[in-house]
């Protein structure tokens, strides 16, 4: 651009800024000399203005000039999501030469990078996630301020193709997660938990792992054990009155002489469990509900189960000798090969049940088979 030189050096920089669309801060002559007085300018001089970067002779071979001036260490400014970062070209290029940032700034204007009114290169990404990436490129260490989501930094690292940082971030994210503790809850831990909970508060133990724990003789009334793992537990003489054991795993557990008044065991798995001498009978009329439960091979000998709901439950090969099943709902129940000798089945509903191979010897009340009994 042809510019008339008049006034002061500041006037010249202002005119040059308007003509060239930049923020001119320095003026050089054709040989790279910095002009600090307008009186030094001669007629028809070819001048060079810049925004602060060192003088580069356009007549010099680009490769040689790069070696002389170290253009790969030129300072530049990035505008990342409205926040400015000042760094060197070598920082963006050398650490990860195959990254997107390296390709963007390896060769000047190779990508046609857009610049804002201040000459900063525009990058439409999150500044808070970009900062730890830039610091990593500077010194090779992953440093993230408190409150910064590592997942966000990881996504930015993937976007820019900073492969070595991706590995660091994945390890950091994994280490930041709380360790998964799948170990069963012990009796001591549970008793401490019980003592710290008010008696009238609902105790939620839904889905917890008590596998193999000794919970015998404990007061477990009204506790929600829904979907809990109680396999191989010792629950002998425990008070489980009105407890919720829906879909709980009680396989192989011992519940001998436990109080199960009003218990909810819908669709629970108690295969192979021992429930000898248990009391399911609630004097207030609240009936225990074991509908759809898996009770294959259980030993329930001598249990009090007046009015119990065992509809569509599976009791194949179960021992129900001398049980009180007066008024029990056994509709659709699988009683194949069950030992029901000595049982009281007065007023029990056996409609649609499978009694193939079942033993009914010495029953207290004669069982009247109907056509609906399989």
C-alpha positions as CSV (number, residue, x, y, z in Angstrom):
1,X,0.0,0.0,0.0
2,X,1.1,3.5,-0.8
3,X,0.9,5.7,2.3
4,X,1.6,9.4,2.7
5,X,4.1,10.0,5.5
6,X,3.3,13.0,7.6
7,X,2.9,14.1,11.2
8,X,4.4,11.8,13.8
9,X,5.4,8.1,13.9
10,X,2.2,7.4,15.7
11,X,0.2,8.9,12.8
12,X,2.0,6.7,10.3
13,X,1.3,3.6,12.4
14,X,-2.4,4.6,12.6
15,X,-2.6,5.1,8.8
16,X,-0.8,1.9,8.1
17,X,-3.1,0.0,10.5
18,X,-6.2,1.3,8.6
19,X,-4.7,0.6,5.2
20,X,-3.5,-3.0,6.0
21,X,-6.2,-4.0,8.4
22,X,-3.8,-4.8,11.2
23,X,-2.7,-3.3,14.5
24,X,0.7,-1.9,13.4
25,X,3.2,-1.4,16.3
26,X,6.6,-1.2,14.6
27,X,8.1,0.1,11.3
28,X,11.2,-1.2,9.6
29,X,13.2,-0.1,6.6
30,X,14.0,-2.5,3.7
31,X,17.1,-3.7,5.5
32,X,15.3,-4.5,8.8
33,X,16.3,-1.4,10.6
34,X,13.7,-0.3,13.2
35,X,12.5,3.2,12.6
36,X,11.8,5.2,15.7
37,X,11.7,8.7,14.2
38,X,9.7,9.7,11.1
39,X,12.5,12.0,10.1
40,X,14.6,8.9,9.2
41,X,12.2,8.0,6.3
42,X,13.3,9.0,2.8
43,X,11.2,9.6,-0.3
44,X,10.1,6.4,-2.0
45,X,11.3,4.2,0.9
46,X,9.8,0.7,1.0
47,X,8.8,0.2,4.6
48,X,7.6,-2.8,6.5
49,X,5.1,-2.7,9.5
50,X,4.3,-5.4,11.9
51,X,2.3,-6.2,15.0
52,X,5.4,-6.9,17.1
53,X,7.0,-9.9,15.5
54,X,10.6,-9.7,14.4
55,X,11.5,-8.5,10.9
56,X,11.6,-11.1,8.1
57,X,13.2,-10.1,4.8
58,X,10.7,-11.3,2.1
59,X,13.6,-11.5,-0.4
60,X,15.4,-14.2,1.6
61,X,14.9,-17.8,0.8
62,X,12.1,-19.1,3.0
63,X,14.0,-22.2,4.2
64,X,17.2,-20.3,5.0
65,X,15.2,-17.6,6.7
66,X,13.5,-20.2,8.8
67,X,16.9,-21.5,10.0
68,X,18.1,-17.9,10.7
69,X,15.0,-16.7,12.5
70,X,13.7,-19.9,13.9
71,X,10.2,-19.3,12.6
72,X,9.0,-22.5,14.4
73,X,9.5,-20.7,17.7
74,X,7.7,-17.5,16.6
75,X,5.3,-16.3,19.2
76,X,1.6,-16.4,18.3
77,X,-1.7,-15.8,19.9
78,X,-4.7,-18.2,19.9
79,X,-8.3,-17.1,20.5
80,X,-9.9,-20.2,21.8
81,X,-13.6,-19.8,22.4
82,X,-13.0,-16.1,23.3
83,X,-10.1,-16.6,25.6
84,X,-6.5,-15.7,24.5
85,X,-3.5,-17.9,24.8
86,X,0.0,-16.8,23.9
87,X,2.5,-19.6,23.0
88,X,5.2,-20.5,20.4
89,X,4.8,-22.3,17.2
90,X,7.3,-24.9,18.4
91,X,5.1,-25.7,21.4
92,X,2.2,-26.5,19.1
93,X,4.4,-28.5,16.7
94,X,7.3,-30.3,18.3
95,X,5.6,-32.4,21.1
96,X,2.9,-34.0,18.9
97,X,4.0,-33.5,15.3
98,X,1.1,-35.6,13.9
99,X,-1.6,-33.7,15.8
100,X,-4.1,-31.3,14.3
101,X,-2.5,-28.4,16.1
102,X,0.9,-29.3,14.6
103,X,-0.6,-29.4,11.1
104,X,-2.4,-26.1,11.6
105,X,0.7,-24.2,12.6
106,X,3.6,-26.2,11.1
107,X,3.6,-24.1,8.0
108,X,2.4,-20.5,8.1
109,X,-1.1,-20.1,6.6
110,X,-1.0,-23.7,5.3
111,X,-4.5,-24.2,6.7
112,X,-5.6,-20.7,6.0
113,X,-6.2,-20.2,9.7
114,X,-8.7,-17.4,10.4
115,X,-7.6,-14.5,12.6
116,X,-9.6,-12.0,14.7
117,X,-9.2,-8.2,14.7
118,X,-6.2,-8.6,17.0
119,X,-4.5,-11.1,14.7
120,X,-5.1,-14.1,17.1
121,X,-5.8,-17.4,15.4
122,X,-9.4,-18.4,16.0
123,X,-10.2,-21.9,17.4
124,X,-13.8,-22.7,18.2
125,X,-13.3,-24.9,21.2
126,X,-13.7,-24.8,25.0
127,X,-10.9,-22.7,26.6
128,X,-11.1,-24.4,30.0
129,X,-10.4,-27.8,28.4
130,X,-7.8,-26.4,26.0
131,X,-5.6,-24.9,28.8
132,X,-4.4,-28.3,30.2
133,X,-3.8,-29.5,26.7
134,X,-1.6,-26.4,25.9
135,X,0.3,-26.9,29.3
136,X,0.9,-30.5,28.4
137,X,2.4,-29.5,25.1
138,X,4.6,-27.0,26.9
139,X,6.1,-29.3,29.6
140,X,4.8,-32.8,29.0
141,X,2.9,-33.0,32.4
142,X,-0.9,-33.4,32.8
143,X,-2.0,-30.7,35.2
144,X,-5.7,-30.0,35.6
145,X,-7.2,-27.4,37.9
146,X,-9.8,-28.4,40.5
147,X,-13.3,-28.3,39.0
148,X,-12.3,-29.2,35.5
149,X,-14.0,-32.3,34.1
150,X,-11.3,-34.8,32.9
151,X,-13.8,-36.2,30.4
152,X,-14.0,-32.8,28.8
153,X,-10.3,-32.6,28.5
154,X,-10.2,-36.1,27.1
155,X,-12.6,-35.2,24.3
156,X,-10.5,-32.2,23.4
157,X,-7.4,-34.3,23.3
158,X,-9.1,-36.7,21.0
159,X,-10.3,-33.8,18.8
160,X,-6.8,-32.3,18.5
161,X,-5.2,-35.8,18.1
162,X,-2.9,-35.5,21.1
163,X,-2.3,-39.2,21.3
164,X,0.1,-39.4,24.2
165,X,-2.2,-37.1,26.3
166,X,-5.2,-39.4,25.6
167,X,-3.4,-42.3,27.4
168,X,-2.6,-40.1,30.4
169,X,-6.1,-38.8,30.7
170,X,-7.7,-42.3,30.5
171,X,-5.4,-43.5,33.3
172,X,-6.2,-40.4,35.4
173,X,-10.0,-40.8,34.9
174,X,-9.8,-44.5,35.9
175,X,-7.8,-43.6,39.0
176,X,-10.3,-40.9,39.9
177,X,-13.2,-43.3,40.0
178,X,-14.0,-44.8,43.5
179,X,-13.0,-48.4,43.8
180,X,-15.8,-50.8,43.3
181,X,-16.2,-52.9,46.5
182,X,-18.1,-56.1,45.8
183,X,-17.1,-57.8,49.0
184,X,-20.1,-59.0,51.1
185,X,-21.2,-57.0,54.1
186,X,-20.1,-58.7,57.4
187,X,-22.3,-59.2,60.5
188,X,-20.2,-56.7,62.4
189,X,-20.7,-54.0,59.7
190,X,-24.4,-54.7,59.5
191,X,-25.0,-54.7,63.2
192,X,-23.2,-51.3,63.5
193,X,-25.5,-50.1,60.7
194,X,-28.6,-51.4,62.5
195,X,-27.6,-49.7,65.8
196,X,-27.1,-46.3,64.1
197,X,-30.6,-46.4,62.5
198,X,-33.7,-45.3,64.4
199,X,-36.1,-48.2,65.0
200,X,-39.0,-46.5,63.1
201,X,-36.9,-45.6,60.1
202,X,-37.2,-47.6,56.9
203,X,-34.0,-49.5,56.4
204,X,-33.1,-49.9,52.7
205,X,-30.8,-52.7,52.0
206,X,-32.0,-53.1,48.4
207,X,-29.5,-54.9,46.2
208,X,-26.8,-55.2,48.8
209,X,-24.4,-58.1,49.0
210,X,-24.7,-60.2,52.2
211,X,-23.5,-63.4,50.7
212,X,-22.4,-65.9,53.4
213,X,-23.0,-63.5,56.2
214,X,-24.1,-64.6,59.7
215,X,-27.3,-62.7,60.4
216,X,-28.8,-65.2,62.8
217,X,-31.0,-64.1,65.7
218,X,-31.0,-60.4,64.5
219,X,-34.1,-58.2,64.5
220,X,-34.6,-57.6,60.7
221,X,-38.2,-56.5,60.8
222,X,-39.5,-54.4,58.0
223,X,-36.1,-54.1,56.3
224,X,-36.1,-53.8,52.5
225,X,-33.9,-56.6,51.1
226,X,-35.4,-56.4,47.6
227,X,-33.0,-57.9,45.1
228,X,-30.3,-58.3,47.8
229,X,-27.8,-61.2,47.7
230,X,-28.4,-63.3,50.8
231,X,-27.2,-66.6,49.3
232,X,-25.6,-69.0,51.8
233,X,-26.5,-66.7,54.7
234,X,-27.2,-67.9,58.2
235,X,-30.6,-66.4,59.1
236,X,-31.6,-69.0,61.7
237,X,-33.9,-67.6,64.4
238,X,-33.9,-64.1,62.7
239,X,-36.9,-61.9,62.9
240,X,-37.9,-61.1,59.3
241,X,-41.4,-60.1,60.1
242,X,-42.9,-58.0,57.2
243,X,-39.4,-57.8,55.6
244,X,-39.3,-57.3,51.8
245,X,-37.3,-60.1,50.2
246,X,-38.8,-59.7,46.7
247,X,-36.4,-61.1,44.0
248,X,-33.7,-61.6,46.7
249,X,-31.3,-64.5,46.3
250,X,-31.6,-66.8,49.3
251,X,-30.2,-69.9,47.6
252,X,-28.5,-72.2,50.1
253,X,-29.4,-70.1,53.1
254,X,-30.4,-71.3,56.5
255,X,-33.6,-69.7,57.9
256,X,-34.5,-72.4,60.4
257,X,-37.1,-71.2,62.9
258,X,-37.0,-67.7,61.5
259,X,-40.0,-65.4,62.0
260,X,-41.4,-64.8,58.5
261,X,-44.8,-63.4,59.4
262,X,-46.1,-61.2,56.6
263,X,-42.8,-61.6,54.7
264,X,-42.8,-60.6,51.0
265,X,-40.8,-63.1,48.9
266,X,-42.3,-62.6,45.5
267,X,-40.1,-64.2,42.8
268,X,-37.3,-64.7,45.2
269,X,-34.8,-67.5,44.7
270,X,-34.5,-69.8,47.8
271,X,-33.5,-73.0,46.0
272,X,-31.9,-75.4,48.3
273,X,-32.5,-73.3,51.4
274,X,-33.5,-74.6,54.8
275,X,-36.6,-73.2,56.3
276,X,-37.4,-75.8,58.9
277,X,-39.8,-74.8,61.7
278,X,-40.4,-71.3,60.3
279,X,-43.4,-69.2,61.3
280,X,-45.2,-67.6,58.3
281,X,-48.5,-67.3,60.2
282,X,-49.4,-63.8,61.3
283,X,-52.1,-63.6,64.0
284,X,-53.2,-60.2,62.8
285,X,-54.2,-61.8,59.4
286,X,-51.3,-60.4,57.3
287,X,-50.4,-63.3,55.0
288,X,-46.9,-64.1,53.8
289,X,-46.5,-63.7,50.0
290,X,-44.2,-66.2,48.2
291,X,-45.9,-66.0,44.8
292,X,-43.7,-67.1,42.0
293,X,-40.8,-68.0,44.3
294,X,-38.2,-70.6,43.4
295,X,-38.3,-73.0,46.3
296,X,-36.9,-76.1,44.6
297,X,-35.5,-78.6,47.1
298,X,-36.2,-76.4,50.1
299,X,-36.7,-78.1,53.5
300,X,-39.7,-76.4,55.2
301,X,-40.6,-79.3,57.5
302,X,-42.8,-78.3,60.4
303,X,-43.3,-74.7,59.3
304,X,-46.5,-72.8,60.1
305,X,-47.8,-71.5,56.8
306,X,-51.5,-70.9,57.4
307,X,-52.9,-68.8,54.5
308,X,-49.6,-68.4,52.8
309,X,-49.6,-67.4,49.1
310,X,-47.5,-69.9,47.1
311,X,-49.3,-69.3,43.8
312,X,-47.3,-70.4,40.8
313,X,-44.3,-71.0,43.0
314,X,-41.9,-73.9,42.3
315,X,-41.6,-76.4,45.1
316,X,-40.3,-79.3,43.1
317,X,-38.6,-81.9,45.4
318,X,-39.3,-79.7,48.4
319,X,-39.8,-81.2,51.9
320,X,-43.0,-79.9,53.4
321,X,-43.6,-82.7,55.9
322,X,-45.9,-81.8,58.8
323,X,-46.4,-78.3,57.6
324,X,-49.5,-76.3,58.4
325,X,-50.8,-75.2,55.0
326,X,-54.4,-74.6,56.1
327,X,-56.1,-72.1,53.7
328,X,-52.9,-71.8,51.6
329,X,-53.0,-70.6,48.0
330,X,-51.2,-73.3,45.9
331,X,-52.9,-72.6,42.6
332,X,-50.6,-73.3,39.7
333,X,-47.8,-74.4,42.1
334,X,-45.3,-77.0,41.1
335,X,-45.4,-79.6,43.8
336,X,-43.8,-82.4,41.8
337,X,-42.1,-85.0,44.0
338,X,-42.8,-83.0,47.2
339,X,-43.1,-84.7,50.5
340,X,-46.5,-83.4,51.9
341,X,-47.0,-86.2,54.4
342,X,-48.6,-85.1,57.6
343,X,-49.5,-81.7,56.2
344,X,-52.7,-79.8,57.0
345,X,-54.1,-78.8,53.7
346,X,-57.7,-78.0,54.8
347,X,-59.3,-75.3,52.6
348,X,-56.0,-75.0,50.6
349,X,-56.4,-74.0,47.0
350,X,-54.6,-76.5,44.8
351,X,-56.3,-75.6,41.5
352,X,-54.0,-76.1,38.6
353,X,-51.1,-77.3,40.7
354,X,-48.7,-80.1,39.7
355,X,-48.7,-82.9,42.3
356,X,-47.1,-85.5,40.1
357,X,-45.1,-87.9,42.4
358,X,-46.0,-85.9,45.5
359,X,-46.4,-87.8,48.8
360,X,-49.6,-87.2,50.7
361,X,-49.3,-90.1,53.3
362,X,-50.7,-89.5,56.8
363,X,-52.3,-86.2,56.0
364,X,-54.1,-84.6,58.8
365,X,-57.0,-83.6,56.4
366,X,-57.9,-85.8,53.4
367,X,-57.0,-84.1,50.1
368,X,-59.9,-84.1,47.7
369,X,-58.3,-84.1,44.2
370,X,-60.3,-82.3,41.5
371,X,-59.9,-82.4,37.7
372,X,-58.0,-79.1,37.9
373,X,-55.2,-80.7,39.8
374,X,-52.5,-82.1,37.5
